[in-house]
Each structure stands twice: as C-alpha cells, then as structure tokens.
Amino acid sequence: MDVFSWKKFLLPYEYAVEELKIKFKDIRKELKDTESYSPIEFVTGRVKKISSIIDKAKRLDVKFEQSELRENIEDIAGIRIMCQFVEDIYTVVKYIRSREDMKVEYEKDYIKNYKESGYRSYHVIIRYPVHTVRGRMDILAEIQIRTLSMNFWATIEHSLKYKYNHKLPDYLIEKLKNSADSAFKLDEEMSDIRDEIVRAQVQFEVKSITVKEITASINQLNILGYPDEALKYLKKFEKLEDIQDVEQMIELQNDIKSRLQELKPIEIIKEN
C-alpha cells in the first residue's frame, strides 16, 4: 500500500473520529445544560499511525489488503472518553448502546476483568457509518472509556512499552501492577464520596451559570436605559456573592428577568 493509498484508506477513519468527538461532546454539553452533571469529563480521539497499523497487522497475521485491515483491526479509529468515577463509565456505555447512529459490535470490560498488567478500561467496538464522496462506508472504531486515574496509568504504561518494545523488565512490570492497584483504590475511595462530590460540582456549576446570567441581565438594564435599576440589582447581587447562597441568586435572577420583561416594551415605545 503506497503513500497515496494510505491517505485514501485512512480518510474515512479521520471523518469518523471527528464526527464521534463532536457527538460525545454534544452529549456532555446537553447533560451539563439540562441536568448540571455529565458522566463525560472530556473526549479525545485519534487515527492510528501507519506504523502502528503495520505492527498490529503483523502481530495478528492480517493481510495488507484494505478489506482485511478494515475488518480485523478494530482500533484504527479510536475515541477516548474520560470519566470522574467508575460508575460513570457504565452510564456512558448505556448511552452508547442506546444510540441509533452507531452499532455496538462487542464490548470488553477490563475493569471487572482487568488485564494481568493491571490495565483497566472499558472498550466498546462499534460499527459506524461514514459518508464520503464515494458513498457510505461502515467502519469499525474503538471507544475506550476510563477514569482519569486509569488513563494516567495507561499513558505511562504505553510509553514504557514503546521504550522497551513491549518487553518490560520484571521490576517495572511489578511496579506497574502495584501502581495500577493503587490507582484503582483511589477510584474506589472517590466512589465512596461520589454523591457528595457531584452535589458540590452541580452547585458550583449552577452558581457559575446563574452569576453569568445575572451580570448579563444587569448589563441589559443599562443598555435599555435604566441605570438606576441596574445599580439597585448590582448592590443586591454584591450582597449575595458574600453569602454564597445559590437559591437566593436564582431568586434574584428571576426577579431581574421579570423586571426586564416589564421594561422592554417601554423601551420599544421610546425608540419608535
């Protein structure tokens, strides 16, 4: 397969990665906007390097033919979804299973059945339709879902495997196993206080959104020509910031919104 052929071969995978990244980021945004908490922390993606595809094809004894590579190397397109808690991983898996724009081929739970090395993650292999100028093409893509600590460990292990050409010294293998257990213990401890953490994060998120809305509404009063009204609400807002009371902030924002609805028609009459 020459350089030009590789470029043509990988193009659908590049489309798939970009589309999938956008879709999962949209899920995160929708959940943040509607429920204030999303199990998705952030999303990354990549197309496997040509050298890595060649190495894997050799290890798996896959022929260097496009059809063979497409069907037997499932992670040419890779998406990685990071979560805060182990429980969130399984929530994300449910979202993937429920989607109609991708088909789950199979799943690998390396959390409940972690690898001997200590590797933990949840893999979902999907078949995803990509539309190119040559028509529709259904390709395989791998979605890895893991916590931040799992990802940190996996990144380190990957770097070491690359350095030692997959032949790690025994002392490093042992250290990696121990660190994997420690990382998972941290995940378990965080899960024990998950509800408390989520409540705090949701409260912070709601407060941030409400502060943004209040400042925008006060600015709108100034724009409409009601500086005295704006100053009155600004003073109320400054007092609330000291109290850190989210409910009172929401109440203030609702009050300003109601006042804006009363004032806007008056401003329209003035402009006419």
C-alpha positions as CSV (number, residue, x, y, z in Angstrom):
1,M,0.0,0.0,0.0
2,D,1.8,3.2,-1.2
3,V,1.6,6.7,0.5
4,F,-1.3,7.8,-1.7
5,S,-3.3,4.6,-0.9
6,W,-2.7,5.0,2.8
7,K,-4.1,8.5,2.7
8,K,-7.2,7.4,0.8
9,F,-7.6,4.4,3.2
10,L,-7.4,6.4,6.4
11,L,-9.6,9.3,5.3
12,P,-12.9,7.7,6.4
13,Y,-11.4,7.0,9.8
14,E,-10.4,10.6,10.1
15,Y,-14.0,11.6,9.4
16,A,-15.3,9.1,11.9
17,V,-13.0,10.4,14.7
18,E,-14.0,14.0,14.2
19,E,-17.8,13.1,14.0
20,L,-17.7,10.9,17.1
21,K,-15.8,13.5,19.1
22,I,-18.4,16.1,18.3
23,K,-21.3,13.7,19.1
24,F,-19.9,12.8,22.5
25,K,-19.0,16.4,23.3
26,D,-22.6,17.3,22.4
27,I,-23.9,14.6,24.8
28,R,-21.7,16.2,27.6
29,K,-23.0,19.7,26.8
30,E,-26.6,18.6,26.7
31,L,-26.3,16.8,30.1
32,K,-24.5,19.9,31.6
33,D,-27.2,22.2,30.3
34,T,-30.2,20.0,31.3
35,E,-29.0,18.1,34.4
36,S,-26.0,20.1,35.5
37,Y,-23.8,16.9,35.7
38,S,-22.4,14.8,33.0
39,P,-20.5,11.5,33.4
40,I,-18.3,12.6,30.5
41,E,-15.4,14.7,31.7
42,F,-13.7,15.1,28.3
43,V,-13.3,13.4,24.9
44,T,-10.3,12.8,22.7
45,G,-9.7,10.9,19.5
46,R,-7.0,9.8,17.1
47,V,-6.4,7.8,13.9
48,K,-3.9,5.0,14.4
49,K,-0.4,5.8,13.0
50,I,0.5,3.8,9.8
51,S,3.5,2.3,11.6
52,S,1.2,1.1,14.4
53,I,-1.3,-0.4,11.9
54,I,1.5,-2.3,10.2
55,D,2.9,-3.6,13.5
56,K,-0.5,-4.8,14.7
57,A,-1.3,-6.4,11.3
58,K,1.9,-8.4,11.6
59,R,1.2,-9.4,15.2
60,L,-2.3,-10.5,14.2
61,D,-1.2,-12.1,10.9
62,V,-3.6,-9.8,9.0
63,K,-3.0,-9.4,5.2
64,F,-2.1,-6.0,3.9
65,E,-5.4,-5.6,1.9
66,Q,-7.9,-2.9,2.6
67,S,-10.8,-5.2,3.3
68,E,-8.7,-7.3,5.7
69,L,-7.4,-4.3,7.6
70,R,-10.8,-2.8,7.9
71,E,-12.4,-5.9,9.3
72,N,-9.6,-7.2,11.5
73,I,-8.0,-4.1,13.1
74,E,-10.8,-2.6,15.1
75,D,-9.0,0.4,16.6
76,I,-7.7,2.3,13.5
77,A,-10.3,5.0,14.6
78,G,-10.1,5.5,18.4
79,I,-12.2,7.6,20.7
80,R,-11.3,8.0,24.4
81,I,-13.9,9.2,26.9
82,M,-12.7,10.2,30.4
83,C,-14.9,10.0,33.4
84,Q,-14.5,11.0,37.0
85,F,-16.0,7.9,38.6
86,V,-16.1,4.2,37.7
87,E,-19.9,4.3,37.9
88,D,-19.9,7.0,35.2
89,I,-18.2,4.6,32.8
90,Y,-21.1,2.2,32.8
91,T,-23.5,5.1,32.4
92,V,-21.6,6.2,29.3
93,V,-21.8,2.6,28.0
94,K,-25.6,2.7,28.3
95,Y,-25.7,5.9,26.2
96,I,-23.6,4.3,23.5
97,R,-25.8,1.2,23.4
98,S,-28.9,3.3,23.1
99,R,-27.7,5.2,20.0
100,E,-29.1,4.5,16.6
101,D,-26.3,6.2,14.7
102,M,-23.7,3.5,15.6
103,K,-23.9,-0.2,16.1
104,V,-22.2,-2.0,19.0
105,E,-20.3,-5.0,17.7
106,Y,-19.0,-6.2,21.1
107,E,-17.6,-4.9,24.4
108,K,-14.6,-5.6,26.6
109,D,-14.8,-4.9,30.3
110,Y,-11.3,-4.6,31.5
111,I,-12.5,-3.0,34.8
112,K,-14.2,-6.1,36.2
113,N,-11.8,-8.3,34.3
114,Y,-8.6,-6.3,34.3
115,K,-5.5,-7.4,32.5
116,E,-2.6,-9.2,34.2
117,S,-0.6,-6.0,33.7
118,G,-3.1,-4.1,35.8
119,Y,-4.7,-2.3,32.8
120,R,-8.2,-1.2,33.4
121,S,-10.6,0.4,30.9
122,Y,-13.9,-0.3,29.2
123,H,-13.8,-0.9,25.4
124,V,-16.7,-0.7,23.1
125,I,-16.2,-1.7,19.5
126,I,-18.7,0.0,17.2
127,R,-19.5,-0.1,13.5
128,Y,-20.0,3.5,12.4
129,P,-21.3,4.8,9.0
130,V,-19.1,7.3,7.3
131,H,-20.4,9.2,4.2
132,T,-17.7,10.1,1.6
133,V,-17.8,11.2,-2.0
134,R,-17.5,7.6,-2.9
135,G,-20.6,6.7,-0.9
136,R,-21.3,5.2,2.5
137,M,-18.7,3.1,4.3
138,D,-19.3,1.3,7.6
139,I,-16.1,1.1,9.6
140,L,-15.0,-0.3,12.9
141,A,-14.0,2.1,15.7
142,E,-12.9,1.6,19.3
143,I,-14.3,3.7,22.1
144,Q,-12.3,3.5,25.3
145,I,-14.0,4.7,28.5
146,R,-11.9,5.1,31.6
147,T,-11.4,7.2,34.7
148,L,-8.7,9.9,34.9
149,S,-6.5,7.7,37.1
150,M,-6.9,4.7,34.7
151,N,-5.9,7.0,31.9
152,F,-2.9,8.3,33.7
153,W,-1.7,4.8,34.4
154,A,-2.4,3.6,30.8
155,T,-0.5,6.5,29.4
156,I,2.6,5.8,31.5
157,E,2.4,2.0,30.6
158,H,2.1,2.8,26.9
159,S,5.2,5.0,27.0
160,L,7.2,2.3,28.8
161,K,6.1,-0.4,26.4
162,Y,7.1,1.8,23.5
163,K,10.6,2.4,25.1
164,Y,11.2,-1.3,25.8
165,N,9.5,-2.6,22.6
166,H,6.8,-4.4,24.6
167,K,9.4,-6.3,26.7
168,L,9.3,-4.6,30.1
169,P,11.9,-5.6,32.8
170,D,10.4,-7.6,35.6
171,Y,10.9,-4.8,38.2
172,L,8.8,-2.4,36.0
173,I,6.1,-5.0,35.5
174,E,5.8,-5.4,39.3
175,K,5.8,-1.6,39.9
176,L,3.2,-1.1,37.2
177,K,0.9,-3.7,38.8
178,N,1.2,-2.1,42.2
179,S,0.6,1.4,40.8
180,A,-2.5,0.1,38.9
181,D,-3.9,-1.3,42.2
182,S,-3.2,2.0,43.9
183,A,-4.9,3.9,41.1
184,F,-8.0,1.7,41.3
185,K,-8.1,2.0,45.1
186,L,-8.2,5.8,44.6
187,D,-11.1,5.4,42.2
188,E,-12.9,3.3,44.8
189,E,-12.4,5.8,47.5
190,M,-13.7,8.6,45.3
191,S,-16.7,6.5,44.5
192,D,-17.5,6.2,48.2
193,I,-17.9,10.0,48.4
194,R,-19.3,10.4,44.8
195,D,-22.7,11.8,45.8
196,E,-21.0,14.5,47.9
197,I,-18.6,15.4,45.1
198,V,-21.3,15.5,42.5
199,R,-23.6,17.7,44.6
200,A,-20.7,20.1,45.2
201,Q,-19.9,20.2,41.5
202,V,-23.5,20.7,40.4
203,Q,-23.9,23.5,42.9
204,F,-20.8,25.2,41.6
205,E,-22.0,24.8,38.0
206,V,-25.4,26.2,38.8
207,K,-23.8,29.1,40.6
208,S,-21.5,29.9,37.7
209,I,-24.3,29.8,35.2
210,T,-26.5,32.0,37.4
211,V,-23.8,34.6,38.0
212,K,-23.3,34.8,34.3
213,E,-27.0,35.3,33.7
214,I,-27.3,37.9,36.5
215,T,-24.4,40.0,35.2
216,A,-25.8,39.8,31.6
217,S,-29.3,40.9,32.8
218,I,-27.9,43.8,34.8
219,N,-25.9,44.9,31.7
220,Q,-29.1,44.6,29.7
221,L,-30.8,47.0,32.0
222,N,-28.1,49.5,31.3
223,I,-28.4,49.0,27.6
224,L,-32.1,49.6,27.8
225,G,-31.5,52.9,29.6
226,Y,-32.3,52.0,33.2
227,P,-29.0,52.7,35.1
228,D,-30.8,53.2,38.4
229,E,-32.5,49.8,38.1
230,A,-29.2,48.2,37.1
231,L,-27.4,49.8,40.1
232,K,-30.1,48.6,42.5
233,Y,-29.8,45.0,41.4
234,L,-26.0,45.2,41.3
235,K,-26.0,46.1,45.0
236,K,-28.3,43.2,45.8
237,F,-26.0,40.9,43.8
238,E,-22.9,42.0,45.6
239,K,-24.5,41.2,48.9
240,L,-25.5,37.7,47.7
241,E,-22.0,37.0,46.5
242,D,-20.8,37.3,50.1
243,I,-23.5,34.9,51.3
244,Q,-22.7,32.3,48.6
245,D,-26.4,31.3,48.5
246,V,-27.2,29.8,45.2
247,E,-31.0,29.7,45.8
248,Q,-31.0,33.4,46.6
249,M,-29.0,34.1,43.4
250,I,-31.6,32.2,41.3
251,E,-34.3,34.1,43.0
252,L,-32.6,37.4,42.2
253,Q,-32.1,36.4,38.6
254,N,-35.8,35.5,38.2
255,D,-36.6,38.9,39.7
256,I,-34.4,40.7,37.2
257,K,-35.9,38.7,34.3
258,S,-39.4,39.7,35.4
259,R,-38.4,43.3,35.6
260,L,-36.8,43.2,32.1
261,Q,-40.0,41.8,30.7
262,E,-41.8,44.8,32.1
263,L,-39.3,47.3,30.8
264,K,-38.6,46.1,27.3
265,P,-42.0,47.2,25.8
266,I,-41.4,50.7,27.3
267,E,-38.0,50.9,25.6
268,I,-39.5,49.8,22.3
269,I,-42.0,52.7,22.5
270,K,-39.2,55.2,23.2
271,E,-37.2,54.0,20.2
272,N,-40.3,54.4,17.9
